[in-house]
């Protein structure tokens, strides 16, 4: 039985792409991703078009406002709305950022959670509550961050402690590893190989912006660069082929351009599927 909720290569589903996707229905896209906040309660013509598309394709949710590390109380009513949305559209998985974006109000940005034992306990309790409400495990994404206030433990140790104690899944963002490796001066491959990828549900790959030689901003607004593709290649080499989705949130090019990057994901997946199958085939020759 496949341990992944989806398979193959995916693409972020954006309102600007609704028309082109409905017209072309590209066969190389195996699954789509939406932010539930942008679609919950959507009615009218657009709501009907969205429903028609989710009935034909596999979808996952990647949330923006769960704010799992926030000091404010967990918004349980929002989680229940997400659950209803997922059931209505047969969404295969709910993932979120291992960060926070609210306190007494919305901060409109993803803020870094302090890497401390106290923060681990706080976040784990909230993840467990979310999973209890949803009745299923969620996936937490390793995030890009630009400061580490009150740091008492390494990023990788914090991430692993949260995933293990909450018994939740990992949403692996390869671009975020690259971005953080530049901004915080660590080896991206070593960080990747230390991650508990056995928990991985699916992968994100995206573009970013080079502010300076030692400052990269995670924008999802540009093409994926070669070092990030190389890191995805190493991910498949080390851990096997994992479902992977292309994120593009602004400066969205024509669908044809996005599909070229989806095709690149598929090419890497095909490469490592063939290499991993080769010994088994040879043994039966």
TILOGU-208620 format. One line per 10 residues: number of its first residue (from 1); for each residue x negated, z, y negated of C-alpha. Coordinates in steps of 0.1 Angstrom, whole numbers, plus 5000, padded with zeros to 4 digits. Each point is the difference from the previous one (the first is absolute). Layout:
N
NUM	X/Z/Y ~ ...
END
This chain:
285
1	5000/5000/5000 ~ 4987/4991/4965 ~ 4991/5031/4981 ~ 5005/4982/4966 ~ 5034/4999/4983 ~ 4993/4964/4989 ~ 4975/4973/5009 ~ 4978/4972/4986 ~ 4996/4993/4963 ~ 5023/5012/4973
11	5008/4995/4963 ~ 5014/5022/4973 ~ 5036/4990/4992 ~ 5005/4997/4962 ~ 5030/4989/4981 ~ 4980/4971/4985 ~ 4995/4987/5035 ~ 5036/5003/5012 ~ 5009/4964/4993 ~ 4968/4983/5013
21	5001/5022/5031 ~ 5036/4992/5008 ~ 4994/4963/4995 ~ 4967/4997/5020 ~ 5004/5029/5025 ~ 4963/4998/5008 ~ 4993/5004/5037 ~ 4965/5016/4995 ~ 5016/5031/4984 ~ 5008/5023/5029
31	5013/5030/4979 ~ 5008/5010/4964 ~ 4997/5032/4980 ~ 5021/5014/4972 ~ 4999/5030/4977 ~ 5034/5017/5008 ~ 5003/5012/4964 ~ 5004/4964/4989 ~ 5027/4991/5025 ~ 5021/5031/5007
41	5035/4995/4987 ~ 4995/4963/4991 ~ 5032/4982/5000 ~ 5015/4966/4990 ~ 4985/4967/5008 ~ 4964/5013/5002 ~ 5011/5028/5023 ~ 5017/4975/5023 ~ 4969/4977/5000 ~ 4978/5030/5009
51	5023/5011/5028 ~ 4999/4964/5014 ~ 4962/5000/5000 ~ 4996/5035/5016 ~ 5024/4989/5028 ~ 4976/4971/5008 ~ 4966/5017/4997 ~ 4982/5032/5007 ~ 4995/5023/4970 ~ 4980/5032/4992
61	5004/5023/4970 ~ 4971/5010/4978 ~ 5012/5026/4975 ~ 4990/5007/4965 ~ 5016/5033/4990 ~ 5000/5024/5029 ~ 4972/5019/4982 ~ 4989/5018/5031 ~ 4974/5020/4982 ~ 5021/5011/4971
71	5003/5037/4990 ~ 5037/4993/4993 ~ 5026/5005/5028 ~ 5003/4971/5025 ~ 5029/4977/4990 ~ 5019/5003/5033 ~ 5030/4980/4987 ~ 4977/4970/4993 ~ 4986/5003/5036 ~ 5036/4999/5013
81	5007/4969/4980 ~ 4968/4984/5014 ~ 5013/5009/5035 ~ 5034/4983/4993 ~ 4982/4969/4986 ~ 4977/4998/5031 ~ 5030/5002/5024 ~ 5020/4974/4980 ~ 4972/4975/5001 ~ 4983/5009/5033
91	4967/5009/4982 ~ 4973/5006/5026 ~ 4979/5026/4981 ~ 4998/5020/4969 ~ 4965/5005/4984 ~ 4989/5017/4968 ~ 4969/5008/4980 ~ 4980/5031/5006 ~ 5002/5009/4963 ~ 5026/5012/4975
101	5018/4985/4971 ~ 5022/5027/4986 ~ 5003/5036/4989 ~ 5028/5009/4976 ~ 5003/4963/4993 ~ 4987/4967/5013 ~ 4964/4992/4992 ~ 5002/4963/5007 ~ 4966/5000/5017 ~ 4985/5012/5033
111	4981/5031/4994 ~ 4973/5014/5023 ~ 5008/5030/5022 ~ 4972/5026/4998 ~ 4980/4999/5033 ~ 5005/5037/5009 ~ 5013/5019/5030 ~ 5029/5013/4978 ~ 5010/4964/4992 ~ 4998/4991/5037
121	5025/5027/5008 ~ 5023/4991/4971 ~ 5000/4963/5009 ~ 5005/5006/5037 ~ 5030/5022/4995 ~ 5016/4973/4978 ~ 4992/4971/5025 ~ 5015/5021/5028 ~ 5032/5005/4980 ~ 5003/4962/4992
131	4995/4992/5037 ~ 5026/5026/5009 ~ 5026/4984/4977 ~ 4992/4964/5010 ~ 4998/5009/5037 ~ 4968/4980/5004 ~ 4963/5000/4991 ~ 4989/4985/4967 ~ 4966/4985/4991 ~ 4978/5012/4972
141	4977/4976/4982 ~ 4964/5008/4990 ~ 5001/4995/4963 ~ 4976/4988/4973 ~ 4990/5028/4975 ~ 4978/5002/4970 ~ 4994/5038/4998 ~ 4999/5028/5025 ~ 5011/5032/4981 ~ 4993/5033/5018
151	4984/4983/5030 ~ 4991/5024/5028 ~ 4998/4975/5029 ~ 4992/4964/5006 ~ 5027/4973/4996 ~ 4998/4990/5037 ~ 5003/5036/5011 ~ 5030/5006/4978 ~ 5017/4968/5013 ~ 4993/5008/5036
161	5012/5036/4996 ~ 5033/4989/4985 ~ 5007/4973/5026 ~ 4992/5024/5029 ~ 5019/5030/4988 ~ 5030/4980/4990 ~ 4998/4978/5031 ~ 5008/4970/4978 ~ 4988/4965/5001 ~ 4973/4983/4980
171	5006/4971/4976 ~ 4965/4986/4997 ~ 4992/4983/4967 ~ 4968/4981/5004 ~ 4997/4991/4963 ~ 5003/5036/4990 ~ 4970/5009/5022 ~ 4980/4973/4983 ~ 5012/5011/4965 ~ 4991/5036/5007
181	4967/4991/5015 ~ 4989/4984/4967 ~ 5015/5026/4977 ~ 4987/5030/5020 ~ 4968/4986/5015 ~ 5006/5002/5037 ~ 4996/4975/5029 ~ 5033/4982/5006 ~ 4993/4993/5037 ~ 4990/5035/5008
191	5032/5013/4984 ~ 5021/4974/5019 ~ 4984/5009/5033 ~ 5007/5037/4994 ~ 5037/4995/4995 ~ 5025/5009/5027 ~ 5011/4964/5005 ~ 5017/5009/5033 ~ 5028/5012/4977 ~ 5002/4968/4980
201	5034/4983/4997 ~ 4989/4971/4978 ~ 4974/4989/4974 ~ 5001/4990/4964 ~ 4976/4975/4985 ~ 5000/4992/4963 ~ 4981/4989/4969 ~ 4986/5021/4972 ~ 4984/4998/4966 ~ 4963/5006/4992
211	4999/5021/4969 ~ 4962/5006/5003 ~ 4973/4999/5026 ~ 5009/5035/5010 ~ 5037/5000/4992 ~ 5026/4981/5020 ~ 5037/5003/4992 ~ 5026/4995/5028 ~ 5024/4976/4984 ~ 5015/4979/5028
221	4999/4973/4973 ~ 4973/4976/5013 ~ 4989/4981/5031 ~ 4983/5020/5028 ~ 4962/4997/4996 ~ 4975/4993/5028 ~ 4986/5036/5004 ~ 5036/5012/5006 ~ 5006/4972/5025 ~ 4967/5010/5017
231	5012/5036/5002 ~ 5033/4988/5016 ~ 4979/4980/5025 ~ 4980/5031/5009 ~ 5033/5019/5004 ~ 5012/4976/5026 ~ 4966/4999/5017 ~ 4998/5038/5003 ~ 5037/5009/5006 ~ 5017/4968/5012
241	5026/4979/4983 ~ 5025/5020/4979 ~ 5030/4987/4980 ~ 4988/4992/4965 ~ 5019/4994/4968 ~ 4989/4983/4968 ~ 5009/5020/4968 ~ 5006/4981/4968 ~ 5019/5019/4973 ~ 4993/4980/4968
251	4984/4967/4988 ~ 5019/4987/5030 ~ 4990/4964/5007 ~ 5022/4974/5016 ~ 5010/5008/5036 ~ 4977/4972/5013 ~ 4970/5019/4986 ~ 5011/5033/5015 ~ 5006/4984/5034 ~ 4963/4988/5000
261	4990/5036/5000 ~ 5026/5009/5027 ~ 4984/4971/5020 ~ 4966/5016/4996 ~ 5013/5033/5014 ~ 5014/4980/5030 ~ 4966/4982/5005 ~ 4982/5034/5002 ~ 5026/5013/5024 ~ 4998/4969/5022
271	4962/5002/5000 ~ 5000/5036/5014 ~ 5029/4995/5023 ~ 4981/4972/5016 ~ 4968/5019/5002 ~ 5017/5031/5014 ~ 5018/4979/5027 ~ 4970/4980/5010 ~ 4985/5025/5025 ~ 5033/5005/5017
281	5005/4963/5004 ~ 4965/4995/5013 ~ 5005/5027/5026 ~ 5029/4981/5014 ~ 4983/4966/5001
END
